[in-house]
Amino acid sequence: MDVVRRADTPVMVKQVCGELGMSKEPARSEAMRSKPYRLAERGWLSKPADGTFTITL
């Protein structure tokens, strides 16, 4: 959430992976993808239709 909070614009999962020092390979980014989606389901992040994430809290 800190990565999304610090961003000036909505972020994609690959950007979150890069900020965390993780590989941006599809296998890694797909593994990370479930985390922001879960946070969006709980209302902590907002997910516009374009697949990016923004902070809601």
N, C-alpha and C positions, 0 to 999 in steps of 0.2 A: 504494500500500500504506500510505503514511503516513496517508491519510484514514481508512482502515479501522482502522488501528492506534490512532488517537487516539479513535475513537468508543467510547462506553460500551456501545452496543447494536449489533446487526447493522445494516448499512447497505444501502440500495438503490442502484442505479446512478444514479438521479436525484439522490440525496444527494451522491454522489461528484462528479457534474457541478457541483452547486451549490457545493461546497467548493473546487473548482478554478476557479471563476469562469466556467464554461462555461454556455451556454444549456441549459435543461432541456427544450427542444423535442424532440419525438420523433425527429427526424432526427439531432440531436446525441447524445441519450442512446443511440440504437441504435448509433451509431458507437462510442461509449465502451463499450458493453455487452460487446463481444468481449474487451476487455482483462482485466476481472476473471474472466471465464469461463476464459480461458487460464491465468491464475494459479491458479484453482481446479483445473484439469486437472493442473497441475504440482505441486499439493499445497501451495502457498504460502498460499492462501485456502481457506476452507471455505464451501460453498454449501448451506445447508439447503434443504429443499423449497419454502420460501415465497419464494424468489428473492432473498434477502438474502445478504450476504457477511460473513464474520468472519475474523479473522487466525488462522493455525494455527502460524506460526513463533514 
